[in-house]
Amino acid sequence: MVESEGIEIKQTEKQKMLAGQPYKAWNDELLAERMRAKSVCHQFNLAEPTQLDARMDHLRGLLDIQHCAHIEPNFFCDYGYNIHIGKQFYANHNLTILDVCSVSIGDNVMFGPHVMISTATHPIAPIARQTTEYGAPIQIGNNVWLGGNVSVLPGVTIGDNCVIGAGSVVNKSIPANCVAAGNPCKVIKPINVE
């Protein structure tokens, strides 16, 4: 609950979710929004593969997509409205974005196949885990390349110009201008951007 001038204002489950607080995911409003997103993803995934613009049009009302974004099927997300994608974005097959909080992707970003971006997580305590979840936003800078099978976990920021090696699990933020890889993902070497 939030207090305003001595009056307690009860937050909705959606407000809690967006703020990164524990919330109940099976709330009717959130369930309906997830089902809408899953329906749009289903239409996108089954669209005629040779009709590139028509296929991407399915996602334009769901995601915040800038000019010249292309996503190969299959694509899955929780809500869609928390995903903000910059210019010249490319994602290879089987991208999954669990967007209970904001996912911000910069310009000129490429994802290899089977990339998973998850702002969602669960409490460690087993009783709390049965009823609630929460999340933390993810930010991916400009000119980033994520290799195949990369997983980006809640609360991570990946700086501009980074390359993340295939199969990496990014559980901590990565500074700009470097190559990083591994599980857990660690900086391997700097990138000269001049």
Sequence and secondary structure as in RCSB ss.txt:
>XXXX:A:sequence
MVESEGIEIKQTEKQKMLAGQPYKAWNDELLAERMRAKSVCHQFNLAEPTQLDARMDHLRGLLDIQHCAHIEPNF
FCDYGYNIHIGKQFYANHNLTILDVCSVSIGDNVMFGPHVMISTATHPIAPIARQTTEYGAPIQIGNNVWLGGNV
SVLPGVTIGDNCVIGAGSVVNKSIPANCVAAGNPCKVIKPINVE
>XXXX:A:secstr
 EEETTEEE   HHHHHHTT  B TT HHHHHHHHHHHHHHHHHHHS TT HHHHHHHHHTTSEE TT EE S E
EES STTEEE SS EE S EEEE SS EEE SS EE TT EEE EE  SSHHHHHH BEE  EEE TT EE TT 
EE TT EE TT EE TT EE S B SSEEEETTTTEEEEE    
